[in-house]
Amino acid sequence: MPFRIISIPPFKAVSSGVDKNADFSENGVLGKFNAYFSKLKPGPRDGFMPRDFLYYDAEKEGLVWMYALTDEMDAEGFEVMDFEGGSYLTYHYKDGDHEANDRLYHEALAWIEQSENFVLDQRTNHYAMGHIITPPEVIKATGTAQMEAFIPVRLKTN
């Protein structure tokens, strides 16, 4: 199985808000949010990864980027939300390889559908997400990055 099941704990997050234009440019919603959270430096006890997740909000029809806040971080006017965490099926692929992502996503959905233990758990603020897992210095040196995808699942109940 190319998938694994992980648990993400609940956390307080700062959010870009919904961007229907998927604008990562310097002046775009997502570009401004990237600039904001890229300057944040959590202390050693909060230096876990990943801290940021990008997802498509199906209800509001736009991209949302969120970042796990620490008690010391200032949201600087961005929306703050409670992320409830949960179980996620994950896989990774080369960032930008939409064909591989589409194939793996559909394989993951088929695996979940056939699972005796798990069901898909998509709902408000609980969607499939992505996170670039390659460190920035490696991206700069190699010119490539890997994306990890997270699909929300939960245990089946009888």
Secondary structure, 3 states (H helix, E strand, C coil): CCCEEEEECCEEEEECCCECCCCCCCCCHHHHHHHHHHCCCCCHHHCCCCCEEEEEECCCCEEEEEEECCCCCCCCCCEEEEECCEEEEEEEEECCCHHHHHHHHHHHHHHHHHCCCEEECCECCECCEEEECCCHHHHHHHCCCEEEEEEEEEECCC
